[in-house]
């Protein structure tokens, strides 16, 4: 009996010591080390890849933003503010209906097949809107000019980038709406176009928030929400 109790006590003590050691190592030491290394080597990425303008954080380079006009009475969807470069459609985004205490955006894909009637209608309507919004006097946009990312959302619905082709398509409209020379706006797009990672991974891209901040600096205004 005494031997059994002694063994049980010894095993219990060993288990308790292991629990305490692992709690300290994995719950305190490891997180502190990882946080310290991240803050020391990659502080920008560790803090959410924040983007600042006028001395304040206006967004993240990893999350797209919408540039819309205030919602009018009777409208279900706000109209785009065409003074700014527009990002990709956000059809995959859901809304927070569970905990309404917080105004959250839930990311996600549309989960519609390529031949889904609703998806095809979204693409058709989006293409017509892109053609209409970006056609300026003397420079009409043809449906064949509209790139795929202008009419389809990303898998998360939060893609912060657009293709250089879509950015180029918006140059004349943005220049006209802001009273700026087309050449200056085009230079902004060219300057903020990022090539493939390591020269072969992914596609060239333009970060819309960073581009709009540069546009704001060029003309004055507020680019981040």
N, CA, C and O of each residue as an XYZ file, in Angstrom:
900
protein
N       0.831     -1.198      0.000
C       0.000      0.000      0.000
C       0.865      1.248      0.000
O       0.664      2.159     -0.804
N       1.875      1.283      0.951
C       2.748      2.446      1.030
C       3.541      2.627     -0.248
O       3.766      3.749     -0.702
N       3.968      1.492     -0.835
C       4.740      1.569     -2.085
C       3.892      2.140     -3.202
O       4.360      2.963     -3.989
N       2.639      1.701     -3.269
C       1.746      2.205     -4.304
C       1.504      3.695     -4.132
O       1.511      4.438     -5.114
N       1.290      4.143     -2.898
C       1.082      5.564     -2.656
C       2.323      6.372     -2.983
O       2.236      7.478     -3.516
N       3.479      5.809     -2.659
C       4.732      6.515     -2.947
C       4.932      6.665     -4.439
O       5.323      7.731     -4.914
N       4.662      5.584     -5.194
C       4.798      5.645     -6.650
C       3.810      6.643     -7.253
O       4.142      7.408     -8.159
N       2.587      6.610     -6.724
C       1.573      7.527     -7.246
C       1.968      8.979     -6.967
O       1.805      9.857     -7.815
N       2.493      9.211     -5.756
C       2.906     10.564     -5.404
C       4.069     11.026     -6.274
O       4.127     12.179     -6.700
N       5.003     10.091     -6.532
C       6.161     10.434     -7.365
C       5.729     10.765     -8.797
O       6.203     11.730     -9.396
N       4.814      9.940     -9.332
C       4.316     10.192    -10.686
C       3.531     11.509    -10.760
O       3.644     12.266    -11.725
N       2.735     11.759     -9.717
C       1.972     12.994     -9.681
C       2.908     14.200     -9.632
O       2.690     15.199    -10.316
N       3.951     14.089     -8.814
C       4.922     15.177     -8.710
C       5.652     15.409    -10.028
O       5.883     16.550    -10.426
N       6.018     14.302    -10.713
C       6.710     14.433    -11.996
C       5.797     15.072    -13.036
O       6.222     15.930    -13.810
N       4.544     14.645    -13.042
C       3.593     15.227    -13.990
C       3.358     16.707    -13.721
O       3.273     17.504    -14.656
N       3.252     17.080    -12.441
C       3.045     18.479    -12.089
C       4.244     19.330    -12.482
O       4.089     20.442    -12.985
N       5.446     18.796    -12.247
C       6.645     19.548    -12.626
C       6.718     19.727    -14.143
O       7.067     20.798    -14.639
N       6.379     18.644    -14.879
C       6.378     18.740    -16.343
C       5.359     19.775    -16.821
O       5.624     20.543    -17.745
N       4.180     19.782    -16.172
C       3.155     20.753    -16.540
C       3.647     22.173    -16.313
O       3.458     23.037    -17.169
N       4.271     22.422    -15.180
C       4.743     23.762    -14.868
C       5.854     24.197    -15.823
O       5.866     25.328    -16.309
N       6.796     23.268    -16.083
C       7.917     23.603    -16.978
C       7.407     23.898    -18.387
O       7.790     24.895    -18.998
N       6.537     23.020    -18.899
C       6.013     23.226    -20.259
C       5.151     24.481    -20.347
O       5.146     25.165    -21.371
N       4.421     24.782    -19.274
C       3.621     26.004    -19.264
C       4.509     27.225    -19.371
O       4.218     28.150    -20.129
N       5.587     27.229    -18.615
C       6.511     28.370    -18.655
C       7.207     28.466    -20.010
O       7.320     29.550    -20.581
N       7.681     27.307    -20.528
C       8.433     27.318    -21.784
C       7.545     27.680    -22.967
O       7.871     28.569    -23.753
N       6.408     26.974    -23.084
C       5.566     27.182    -24.270
C       4.580     28.342    -24.120
O       4.137     28.917    -25.114
N       4.238     28.684    -22.874
C       3.256     29.742    -22.666
C       3.851     31.098    -22.374
O       3.165     32.111    -22.510
N       5.122     31.147    -21.974
C       5.747     32.427    -21.619
C       7.032     32.658    -22.414
O       7.157     33.643    -23.142
N       7.988     31.730    -22.263
C       9.298     31.935    -22.881
C       9.200     31.950    -24.402
O       9.684     32.879    -25.048
N       8.569     30.913    -24.981
C       8.490     30.822    -26.447
C       7.764     32.015    -27.063
O       8.289     32.607    -28.006
N       6.567     32.401    -26.569
C       5.916     33.582    -27.144
C       6.762     34.850    -27.027
O       6.792     35.660    -27.954
N       7.447     35.028    -25.898
C       8.289     36.211    -25.730
C       9.447     36.219    -26.715
O       9.780     37.258    -27.287
N      10.066     35.044    -26.913
C      11.194     34.954    -27.848
C      10.728     35.236    -29.274
O      11.348     36.016    -29.997
N       9.627     34.594    -29.670
C       9.102     34.795    -31.029
C       8.707     36.251    -31.244
O       9.010     36.835    -32.284
N       8.024     36.840    -30.251
C       7.621     38.243    -30.360
C       8.835     39.153    -30.438
O       8.863     40.095    -31.230
N       9.843     38.868    -29.611
C      11.055     39.687    -29.633
C      11.792     39.611    -30.949
O      12.229     40.631    -31.482
N      11.935     38.391    -31.483
C      12.611     38.225    -32.774
C      11.829     38.930    -33.878
O      12.412     39.612    -34.720
N      10.501     38.764    -33.870
C       9.674     39.395    -34.896
C       9.767     40.913    -34.821
O       9.898     41.582    -35.846
N       9.699     41.457    -33.610
C       9.781     42.908    -33.463
C      11.164     43.436    -33.825
O      11.307     44.551    -34.328
N      12.181     42.615    -33.560
C      13.533     43.050    -33.865
C      13.879     42.989    -35.347
O      14.545     43.880    -35.874
N      13.423     41.929    -36.017
C      13.796     41.719    -37.416
C      12.741     42.213    -38.396
O      13.079     42.729    -39.462
N      11.461     42.058    -38.045
C      10.377     42.423    -38.972
C       9.309     43.240    -38.245
O       8.160     42.803    -38.178
N       9.646     44.400    -37.703
C       8.655     45.144    -36.912
C       7.422     45.549    -37.706
O       6.313     45.540    -37.171
N       7.596     45.902    -38.966
C       6.453     46.299    -39.779
C       5.463     45.174    -39.973
O       4.261     45.350    -39.773
N       5.970     44.010    -40.365
C       5.106     42.849    -40.576
C       4.515     42.357    -39.259
O       3.354     41.951    -39.216
N       5.301     42.388    -38.186
C       4.817     41.904    -36.895
C       3.668     42.759    -36.369
O       2.831     42.268    -35.612
N       3.619     44.017    -36.757
C       2.578     44.925    -36.272
C       1.430     45.081    -37.251
O       0.637     46.015    -37.128
N       1.327     44.175    -38.227
C       0.176     44.185    -39.117
C       0.382     44.896    -40.431
O      -0.588     45.189    -41.130
N       1.637     45.185    -40.790
C       1.929     45.871    -42.060
C       1.116     47.154    -42.194
O       0.480     47.411    -43.215
N       1.160     47.950    -41.125
C       0.372     49.184    -41.088
C       0.908     50.212    -42.087
O       2.108     50.292    -42.346
N      -0.024     50.995    -42.637
C       0.333     52.091    -43.534
C      -0.093     53.386    -42.866
O      -1.226     53.517    -42.403
N       0.831     54.345    -42.821
C       0.549     55.624    -42.198
C       0.460     56.727    -43.235
O       1.137     56.687    -44.263
N      -0.374     57.703    -42.958
C      -0.481     58.903    -43.773
C      -0.850     60.052    -42.852
O      -1.727     59.917    -42.000
N      -0.190     61.166    -43.021
C      -0.445     62.344    -42.185
C      -0.288     62.023    -40.703
O      -1.014     62.552    -39.862
N       0.668     61.149    -40.393
C       0.968     60.865    -39.004
C       0.032     59.904    -38.309
O       0.119     59.744    -37.092
N      -0.872     59.251    -39.048
C      -1.768     58.302    -38.402
C      -1.913     57.061    -39.275
O      -1.718     57.109    -40.489
N      -2.259     55.952    -38.631
C      -2.452     54.693    -39.354
C      -3.763     54.764    -40.115
O      -4.809     55.053    -39.533
N      -3.710     54.498    -41.424
C      -4.920     54.563    -42.254
C      -5.319     53.200    -42.811
O      -6.336     53.084    -43.495
N      -4.529     52.169    -42.524
C      -4.880     50.845    -43.026
C      -3.690     49.914    -42.983
O      -2.653     50.227    -42.399
N      -3.856     48.773    -43.607
C      -2.813     47.758    -43.713
C      -2.564     47.461    -45.182
O      -3.489     47.469    -45.994
N      -1.314     47.200    -45.514
C      -0.979     46.865    -46.899
C      -1.489     45.489    -47.286
O      -1.406     45.100    -48.451
N      -2.021     44.741    -46.307
C      -2.497     43.377    -46.560
C      -4.012     43.290    -46.736
O      -4.528     42.242    -47.124
N      -4.730     44.382    -46.456
C      -6.189     44.342    -46.483
C      -6.713     45.474    -47.364
O      -6.365     46.639    -47.171
N      -7.550     45.115    -48.329
C      -8.116     46.106    -49.222
C      -9.155     46.972    -48.535
O      -9.761     46.570    -47.541
N      -9.353     48.162    -49.077
C     -10.356     49.079    -48.571
C     -11.321     49.453    -49.687
O     -11.003     49.334    -50.870
N     -12.490     49.901    -49.294
C     -13.471     50.389    -50.256
C     -13.417     51.909    -50.311
O     -13.177     52.569    -49.300
N     -13.640     52.450    -51.483
C     -13.680     53.896    -51.670
C     -15.048     54.238    -52.246
O     -15.240     54.293    -53.461
N     -15.994     54.466    -51.337
C     -17.381     54.670    -51.721
C     -17.870     56.044    -51.290
O     -17.310     56.663    -50.385
N     -18.917     56.509    -51.948
C     -19.621     57.702    -51.513
C     -20.542     57.335    -50.354
O     -20.893     56.166    -50.197
N     -20.940     58.314    -49.538
C     -21.873     58.008    -48.441
C     -23.148     57.361    -48.984
O     -23.640     57.715    -50.055
N     -23.655     56.427    -48.232
C     -24.878     55.726    -48.627
C     -26.062     56.685    -48.596
O     -26.315     57.341    -47.585
N     -26.784     56.761    -49.709
C     -27.946     57.642    -49.793
C     -29.208     56.899    -49.353
O     -29.246     55.669    -49.325
N     -30.220     57.661    -49.015
C     -31.485     57.064    -48.573
C     -32.077     56.219    -49.698
O     -32.202     56.673    -50.835
N     -32.433     54.998    -49.363
C     -33.002     54.093    -50.346
C     -31.977     53.232    -51.048
O     -32.349     52.274    -51.726
N     -30.687     53.543    -50.908
C     -29.628     52.741    -51.523
C     -29.293     51.546    -50.643
O     -29.241     51.665    -49.419
N     -29.067     50.401    -51.265
C     -28.591     49.234    -50.532
C     -27.078     49.111    -50.642
O     -26.423     48.615    -49.724
N     -26.525     49.559    -51.757
C     -25.090     49.493    -51.983
C     -24.571     50.879    -52.328
O     -25.084     51.507    -53.254
N     -23.567     51.374    -51.609
C     -23.049     52.710    -51.913
C     -22.354     52.746    -53.270
O     -21.781     51.751    -53.714
N     -22.412     53.885    -53.909
C     -21.758     54.061    -55.203
C     -20.271     54.313    -54.990
O     -19.887     54.900    -53.979
N     -19.429     53.881    -55.924
C     -17.993     54.114    -55.775
C     -17.657     55.594    -55.904
O     -18.269     56.318    -56.690
N     -16.685     56.027    -55.129
C     -16.188     57.398    -55.238
C     -15.137     57.399    -56.344
O     -14.007     56.959    -56.135
N     -15.508     57.888    -57.501
C     -14.676     57.741    -58.690
C     -13.487     58.687    -58.724
O     -12.750     58.708    -59.710
N     -13.282     59.472    -57.670
C     -12.052     60.275    -57.585
C     -10.857     59.402    -57.237
O      -9.707     59.791    -57.440
N     -11.144     58.215    -56.712
C     -10.079     57.329    -56.237
C      -9.978     56.083    -57.121
O     -10.934     55.694    -57.791
N      -8.808     55.482    -57.101
C      -8.641     54.180    -57.739
C      -9.465     53.158    -56.958
O      -9.482     53.165    -55.728
N     -10.137     52.291    -57.685
C     -11.003     51.289    -57.068
C     -10.316     49.925    -57.049
O      -9.564     49.583    -57.962
N     -10.583     49.157    -56.004
C     -10.029     47.808    -55.893
C     -10.934     46.781    -56.551
O     -11.816     47.120    -57.340
N     -10.703     45.538    -56.219
C     -11.493     44.457    -56.791
C     -12.882     44.394    -56.151
O     -13.075     44.888    -55.040
N     -13.846     43.791    -56.846
C     -15.165     43.588    -56.224
C     -15.038     42.773    -54.947
O     -14.068     42.036    -54.770
N     -16.011     42.902    -54.060
C     -15.918     42.243    -52.763
C     -17.159     41.380    -52.518
O     -17.719     41.370    -51.422
N     -17.570     40.664    -53.551
C     -18.788     39.845    -53.438
C     -18.666     38.726    -52.421
O     -19.680     38.242    -51.919
N     -17.444     38.302    -52.104
C     -17.289     37.187    -51.182
C     -17.412     37.566    -49.725
O     -17.465     36.691    -48.861
N     -17.458     38.876    -49.432
C     -17.493     39.291    -48.043
C     -18.846     39.026    -47.410
O     -19.892     39.255    -48.018
N     -18.804     38.540    -46.178
C     -20.025     38.351    -45.417
C     -20.183     39.468    -44.402
O     -19.339     40.360    -44.329
N     -21.233     39.432    -43.631
C     -21.453     40.411    -42.577
C     -21.619     39.697    -41.248
O     -22.062     38.550    -41.192
N     -21.259     40.388    -40.188
C     -21.326     39.822    -38.853
C     -22.756     39.908    -38.325
O     -23.229     40.989    -37.974
N     -23.431     38.784    -38.270
C     -24.802     38.754    -37.770
C     -24.900     38.017    -36.437
O     -25.982     37.928    -35.858
N     -23.780     37.490    -35.947
C     -23.794     36.714    -34.714
C     -23.580     37.623    -33.509
O     -24.419     37.690    -32.612
N     -22.450     38.320    -33.500
C     -22.155     39.242    -32.407
C     -22.235     40.663    -32.956
O     -21.240     41.209    -33.433
N     -23.400     41.247    -32.887
C     -23.615     42.560    -33.494
C     -23.047     43.708    -32.662
O     -23.205     44.875    -33.018
N     -22.389     43.375    -31.560
C     -21.728     44.410    -30.765
C     -20.564     45.006    -31.548
O     -20.180     46.154    -31.321
N     -19.999     44.220    -32.476
C     -18.827     44.660    -33.229
C     -19.171     44.775    -34.706
O     -19.909     43.955    -35.252
N     -18.625     45.810    -35.347
C     -18.816     46.022    -36.776
C     -17.678     45.316    -37.508
O     -16.638     45.911    -37.791
N     -17.892     44.054    -37.803
C     -16.837     43.234    -38.400
C     -17.157     42.922    -39.855
O     -18.319     42.848    -40.253
N     -16.087     42.739    -40.646
C     -16.219     42.252    -42.016
C     -15.669     40.838    -42.046
O     -14.521     40.616    -41.662
N     -16.456     39.893    -42.489
C     -16.040     38.498    -42.542
C     -15.584     38.182    -43.951
O     -16.350     38.340    -44.902
N     -14.346     37.737    -44.096
C     -13.829     37.471    -45.431
C     -14.294     36.108    -45.927
O     -14.702     35.248    -45.146
N     -14.224     35.934    -47.231
C     -14.610     34.655    -47.821
C     -14.784     34.775    -49.315
O     -14.848     35.877    -49.859
N     -14.859     33.640    -49.972
C     -15.067     33.611    -51.417
C     -16.551     33.508    -51.723
O     -17.359     33.220    -50.840
N     -16.908     33.746    -52.992
C     -18.306     33.651    -53.389
C     -18.780     32.200    -53.431
O     -19.968     31.923    -53.265
N     -17.843     31.277    -53.654
C     -18.167     29.845    -53.778
C     -19.160     29.576    -54.906
O     -19.947     28.631    -54.841
N     -19.113     30.410    -55.932
C     -19.951     30.197    -57.117
C     -19.108     29.577    -58.222
O     -17.973     29.994    -58.451
N     -19.659     28.592    -58.899
C     -18.956     27.983    -60.034
C     -18.875     28.973    -61.184
O     -19.627     29.947    -61.233
N     -17.954     28.718    -62.113
C     -17.759     29.638    -63.229
C     -18.983     29.741    -64.130
O     -19.161     30.744    -64.821
N     -19.833     28.703    -64.127
C     -21.038     28.744    -64.961
C     -22.299     29.018    -64.138
O     -23.415     28.848    -64.628
N     -22.112     29.445    -62.875
C     -23.256     29.761    -62.029
C     -23.964     31.005    -62.555
O     -23.301     32.017    -62.785
N     -25.279     30.974    -62.754
C     -25.997     32.128    -63.322
C     -25.824     33.411    -62.518
O     -25.681     34.493    -63.087
N     -25.838     33.286    -61.188
C     -25.680     34.481    -60.359
C     -24.282     35.063    -60.522
O     -24.120     36.279    -60.619
N     -23.266     34.193    -60.552
C     -21.897     34.645    -60.744
C     -21.740     35.329    -62.102
O     -21.110     36.382    -62.201
N     -22.306     34.736    -63.137
C     -22.215     35.325    -64.476
C     -22.898     36.691    -64.519
O     -22.432     37.602    -65.204
N     -23.995     36.829    -63.791
C     -24.674     38.125    -63.742
C     -23.816     39.151    -63.026
O     -23.739     40.303    -63.455
N     -23.157     38.741    -61.922
C     -22.261     39.646    -61.212
C     -21.156     40.148    -62.144
O     -20.869     41.344    -62.195
N     -20.544     39.221    -62.876
C     -19.447     39.589    -63.767
C     -19.942     40.527    -64.867
O     -19.294     41.525    -65.183
N     -21.093     40.197    -65.442
C     -21.655     41.032    -66.511
C     -21.960     42.434    -65.996
O     -21.624     43.420    -66.652
N     -22.592     42.531    -64.835
C     -22.926     43.836    -64.267
C     -21.670     44.613    -63.897
O     -21.593     45.823    -64.113
N     -20.677     43.906    -63.333
C     -19.436     44.572    -62.950
C     -18.697     45.094    -64.171
O     -18.148     46.196    -64.140
N     -18.678     44.318    -65.238
C     -17.991     44.760    -66.465
C     -18.684     45.987    -67.045
O     -18.015     46.927    -67.473
N     -20.014     45.989    -67.064
C     -20.747     47.143    -67.580
C     -20.455     48.390    -66.739
O     -20.331     49.490    -67.278
N     -20.346     48.216    -65.413
C     -20.058     49.356    -64.537
C     -18.647     49.878    -64.762
O     -18.429     51.089    -64.778
N     -17.684     48.970    -64.938
C     -16.304     49.388    -65.183
C     -16.205     50.159    -66.495
O     -15.526     51.184    -66.565
N     -16.876     49.673    -67.527
C     -16.869     50.354    -68.826
C     -17.478     51.751    -68.690
O     -16.916     52.728    -69.184
N     -18.623     51.840    -68.022
C     -19.316     53.114    -67.863
C     -18.509     54.091    -67.014
O     -18.341     55.252    -67.389
N     -18.012     53.626    -65.881
C     -17.322     54.518    -64.951
C     -16.003     55.041    -65.506
O     -15.616     56.172    -65.210
N     -15.310     54.239    -66.305
C     -13.966     54.603    -66.738
C     -13.898     55.165    -68.149
O     -12.817     55.519    -68.619
N     -15.026     55.251    -68.827
C     -15.051     55.888    -70.137
C     -15.098     57.397    -69.957
O     -15.978     57.917    -69.272
N     -14.161     58.095    -70.564
C     -14.115     59.551    -70.505
C     -14.221     60.085    -71.927
O     -13.947     59.352    -72.877
N     -14.613     61.344    -72.095
C     -14.749     61.894    -73.444
C     -13.483     61.702    -74.278
O     -12.384     62.087    -73.878
N     -13.673     61.097    -75.446
C     -12.555     60.859    -76.340
C     -11.808     59.567    -76.086
O     -10.957     59.171    -76.882
N     -12.121     58.903    -74.973
C     -11.415     57.653    -74.623
C     -12.408     56.645    -74.035
O     -12.372     56.370    -72.836
N     -13.278     56.101    -74.862
C     -14.223     55.091    -74.359
C     -13.518     53.785    -74.026
O     -12.543     53.413    -74.679
N     -14.010     53.097    -73.014
C     -13.477     51.794    -72.630
C     -14.326     50.717    -73.285
O     -15.554     50.761    -73.221
N     -13.681     49.768    -73.904
C     -14.386     48.648    -74.518
C     -14.458     47.487    -73.533
O     -13.564     47.328    -72.701
N     -15.512     46.671    -73.617
C     -15.596     45.501    -72.721
C     -14.365     44.608    -72.790
O     -13.978     44.013    -71.784
N     -13.749     44.507    -73.958
C     -12.561     43.667    -74.107
C     -11.349     44.253    -73.388
O     -10.348     43.563    -73.193
N     -11.438     45.544    -72.988
C     -10.325     46.181    -72.272
C     -10.341     45.857    -70.781
O      -9.355     46.102    -70.086
N     -11.443     45.312    -70.286
C     -11.616     45.114    -68.842
C     -10.909     43.831    -68.397
O     -11.259     42.748    -68.867
N      -9.924     43.930    -67.499
C      -9.226     42.725    -67.021
C     -10.065     41.929    -66.044
O     -11.037     42.445    -65.492
N      -9.702     40.688    -65.829
C     -10.501     39.782    -64.991
C     -10.616     40.269    -63.556
O     -11.673     40.122    -62.942
N      -9.545     40.849    -63.003
C      -9.606     41.242    -61.596
C     -10.520     42.443    -61.360
O     -10.850     42.752    -60.215
N     -10.931     43.122    -62.429
C     -11.852     44.241    -62.280
C     -13.279     43.781    -62.046
O     -14.112     44.562    -61.587
N     -13.574     42.526    -62.355
C     -14.954     42.040    -62.283
C     -15.106     40.802    -61.403
O     -16.207     40.262    -61.292
N     -14.029     40.348    -60.781
C     -14.095     39.175    -59.903
C     -13.408     39.493    -58.583
O     -12.405     40.206    -58.548
N     -13.956     38.961    -57.505
C     -13.341     39.152    -56.198
C     -12.274     38.089    -55.970
O     -12.252     37.058    -56.643
N     -11.399     38.350    -55.020
C     -10.371     37.372    -54.668
C     -10.968     36.301    -53.764
O     -12.132     36.392    -53.373
N     -10.172     35.287    -53.431
C     -10.658     34.215    -52.577
C     -11.076     34.703    -51.197
O     -12.007     34.158    -50.604
N     -10.392     35.732    -50.676
C     -10.733     36.272    -49.359
C     -11.716     37.420    -49.446
O     -12.405     37.726    -48.472
N     -11.788     38.067    -50.619
C     -12.595     39.273    -50.745
C     -11.897     40.501    -50.209
O     -12.463     41.594    -50.236
N     -10.662     40.342    -49.715
C      -9.934     41.446    -49.087
C      -8.610     41.753    -49.798
O      -7.732     42.391    -49.217
N      -8.462     41.311    -51.030
C      -7.207     41.512    -51.758
C      -6.900     43.014    -51.860
O      -7.721     43.775    -52.372
N      -5.727     43.446    -51.376
C      -5.398     44.877    -51.433
C      -4.842     45.310    -52.780
O      -4.622     46.501    -53.004
N      -4.611     44.359    -53.680
C      -3.941     44.667    -54.942
C      -4.888     44.557    -56.134
O      -5.898     43.853    -56.092
N      -4.533     45.266    -57.181
C      -5.145     45.094    -58.496
C      -4.019     44.926    -59.503
O      -2.857     45.203    -59.207
N      -4.372     44.476    -60.678
C      -3.362     44.314    -61.723
C      -2.977     45.672    -62.294
O      -3.782     46.601    -62.249
N      -1.760     45.813    -62.834
C      -1.389     47.068    -63.507
C      -2.362     47.419    -64.628
O      -2.606     48.596    -64.895
N      -2.916     46.398    -65.284
C      -3.870     46.654    -66.369
C      -5.128     47.350    -65.851
O      -5.639     48.267    -66.493
N      -5.623     46.921    -64.700
C      -6.811     47.547    -64.139
C      -6.484     48.959    -63.647
O      -7.291     49.877    -63.801
N      -5.312     49.126    -63.061
C      -4.905     50.471    -62.629
C      -4.778     51.402    -63.829
O      -5.233     52.545    -63.779
N      -4.162     50.920    -64.910
C      -4.009     51.744    -66.122
C      -5.369     52.135    -66.686
O      -5.547     53.244    -67.189
N      -6.324     51.215    -66.597
C      -7.665     51.477    -67.124
C      -8.330     52.641    -66.388
O      -9.160     53.345    -66.964
N      -7.971     52.846    -65.124
C      -8.603     53.875    -64.310
C      -7.900     55.235    -64.367
O      -8.410     56.222    -63.838
N      -6.740     55.282    -65.003
C      -5.910     56.490    -64.966
C      -6.647     57.717    -65.507
O      -6.676     58.754    -64.844
N      -7.236     57.618    -66.686
C      -7.874     58.785    -67.296
C      -9.074     59.258    -66.475
O      -9.291     60.461    -66.331
N      -9.843     58.326    -65.944
C     -10.982     58.708    -65.107
C     -10.522     59.421    -63.845
O     -11.087     60.452    -63.480
N      -9.506     58.888    -63.174
C      -8.992     59.509    -61.951
C      -8.403     60.877    -62.260
O      -8.609     61.826    -61.503
N      -7.675     60.987    -63.357
C      -7.088     62.272    -63.733
C      -8.171     63.310    -63.996
O      -8.068     64.448    -63.538
N      -9.204     62.924    -64.727
C     -10.280     63.854    -65.053
C     -11.036     64.277    -63.802
O     -11.334     65.460    -63.633
N     -11.352     63.329    -62.920
C     -12.139     63.641    -61.722
C     -11.386     64.547    -60.759
O     -11.998     65.283    -59.985
N     -10.052     64.494    -60.806
C      -9.251     65.275    -59.868
C      -8.567     66.473    -60.519
O      -7.813     67.190    -59.863
N      -8.827     66.691    -61.807
C      -8.222     67.824    -62.492
C      -6.709     67.725    -62.591
O      -6.006     68.730    -62.487
N      -6.208     66.511    -62.793
C      -4.772     66.282    -62.867
C      -4.375     65.853    -64.273
O      -5.193     65.284    -64.995
N      -3.131     66.116    -64.677
C      -2.660     65.631    -65.982
C      -2.612     64.107    -66.001
O      -2.214     63.477    -65.021
N      -3.013     63.533    -67.101
C      -3.009     62.071    -67.230
C      -1.602     61.517    -67.026
O      -1.432     60.472    -66.397
N      -0.610     62.198    -67.545
C       0.774     61.703    -67.448
C       1.230     61.594    -65.999
O       1.953     60.661    -65.648
N       0.815     62.535    -65.152
C       1.229     62.494    -63.743
C       0.561     61.341    -63.011
O       1.190     60.673    -62.190
N      -0.705     61.107    -63.305
C      -1.400     59.989    -62.670
C      -0.828     58.659    -63.161
O      -0.704     57.709    -62.388
N      -0.482     58.596    -64.440
C       0.118     57.374    -64.978
C       1.460     57.094    -64.313
O       1.805     55.939    -64.062
N       2.222     58.158    -64.026
C       3.504     57.955    -63.342
C       3.294     57.389    -61.941
O       4.085     56.571    -61.470
N       2.215     57.831    -61.272
C       1.910     57.269    -59.956
C       1.702     55.763    -60.042
O       2.226     55.002    -59.229
N       0.930     55.347    -61.041
C       0.665     53.910    -61.215
C       1.961     53.164    -61.499
O       2.221     52.114    -60.911
N       2.768     53.704    -62.397
C       4.030     53.039    -62.747
C       4.943     52.932    -61.539
O       5.605     51.913    -61.340
N       4.977     53.996    -60.724
C       5.850     54.007    -59.543
C       5.393     52.995    -58.504
O       6.219     52.412    -57.802
N       4.083     52.780    -58.398
C       3.547     51.888    -57.367
C       3.222     50.493    -57.898
O       2.498     49.734    -57.254
N       3.750     50.162    -59.054
C       3.601     48.806    -59.587
C       4.744     47.940    -59.079
O       5.915     48.260    -59.283
N       4.397     46.851    -58.423
C       5.382     45.909    -57.881
C       5.472     44.702    -58.811
O       4.455     44.149    -59.227
N       6.695     44.303    -59.129
C       6.893     43.162    -60.016
C       6.703     41.834    -59.302
O       6.358     41.798    -58.120
N       6.926     40.760    -60.013
C       6.810     39.421    -59.426
C       7.816     39.242    -58.295
O       8.953     39.704    -58.387
N       7.393     38.574    -57.233
C       8.283     38.294    -56.114
C       9.431     37.395    -56.584
O       9.209     36.344    -57.185
N      10.652     37.828    -56.299
C      11.867     37.117    -56.713
C      11.941     36.952    -58.232
O      12.706     36.131    -58.739
N      11.153     37.724    -58.937
C      11.213     37.716    -60.386
C      10.374     36.657    -61.073
O      10.258     36.664    -62.298
N       9.777     35.734    -60.297
C       9.010     34.665    -60.950
C       7.785     34.198    -60.165
O       7.019     33.375    -60.668
N       7.581     34.698    -58.953
C       6.450     34.262    -58.139
C       5.329     35.294    -58.233
O       5.553     36.487    -58.027
N       4.129     34.826    -58.544
C       2.977     35.713    -58.601
C       2.953     36.556    -59.860
O       3.610     36.240    -60.852
N       2.187     37.633    -59.803
C       2.013     38.533    -60.938
C       2.319     39.965    -60.511
O       2.246     40.284    -59.325
N       2.661     40.829    -61.462
C       2.814     42.257    -61.124
C       1.519     42.780    -60.513
O       0.435     42.327    -60.876
N       1.625     43.729    -59.590
C       0.455     44.170    -58.843
C       0.627     45.613    -58.380
O       1.729     46.159    -58.344
N      -0.507     46.201    -58.029
C      -0.530     47.579    -57.528
C      -1.345     47.585    -56.242
O      -2.490     47.132    -56.229
N      -0.760     48.097    -55.159
C      -1.485     48.209    -53.897
C      -2.371     49.450    -53.963
O      -1.870     50.568    -54.089
N      -3.683     49.253    -53.880
C      -4.632     50.348    -54.098
C      -4.536     51.407    -53.008
O      -4.581     52.601    -53.306
N      -4.405     50.994    -51.754
C      -4.320     51.965    -50.668
C      -3.073     52.830    -50.814
O      -3.148     54.053    -50.691
N      -1.932     52.205    -51.076
C      -0.705     52.971    -51.243
C      -0.803     53.917    -52.440
O      -0.311     55.044    -52.389
N      -1.438     53.455    -53.511
C      -1.612     54.299    -54.691
C      -2.514     55.482    -54.385
O      -2.227     56.601    -54.811
N      -3.591     55.257    -53.659
C      -4.498     56.354    -53.333
C      -3.887     57.338    -52.351
O      -4.202     58.528    -52.392
N      -3.027     56.867    -51.478
C      -2.310     57.785    -50.583
C      -1.393     58.686    -51.407
O      -1.307     59.887    -51.151
N      -0.711     58.111    -52.391
C       0.135     58.916    -53.269
C      -0.697     59.912    -54.070
O      -0.275     61.044    -54.303
N      -1.882     59.477    -54.486
C      -2.792     60.373    -55.214
C      -3.240     61.515    -54.294
O      -3.303     62.671    -54.711
N      -3.549     61.176    -53.044
C      -3.949     62.201    -52.079
C      -2.835     63.201    -51.867
O      -3.091     64.403    -51.791
N      -1.589     62.724    -51.768
C      -0.459     63.629    -51.608
C      -0.291     64.549    -52.811
O       0.163     65.686    -52.684
N      -0.667     64.038    -53.981
C      -0.539     64.820    -55.206
C      -1.597     65.906    -55.296
O      -1.338     66.996    -55.804
N      -2.800     65.601    -54.796
C      -3.914     66.549    -54.961
C      -4.463     67.102    -53.665
O      -5.175     68.107    -53.676
N      -4.145     66.463    -52.533
C      -4.728     66.841    -51.250
C      -6.019     66.078    -51.027
O      -6.763     65.831    -51.977
N      -6.304     65.688    -49.753
C      -7.522     64.934    -49.448
C      -7.238     63.854    -48.433
O      -6.198     63.859    -47.775
N      -8.170     62.926    -48.311
C      -8.055     61.820    -47.372
C      -8.241     60.527    -48.104
O      -9.283     60.323    -48.728
N      -7.236     59.612    -48.051
C      -7.278     58.381    -48.837
C      -7.615     57.155    -48.029
O      -8.126     56.192    -48.599
N      -7.362     57.127    -46.743
C      -7.590     55.927    -45.932
C      -8.837     56.071    -45.082
O      -9.260     57.183    -44.764
N      -9.424     54.935    -44.716
C     -10.637     54.929    -43.886
C     -10.340     54.183    -42.611
O     -11.215     54.049    -41.756
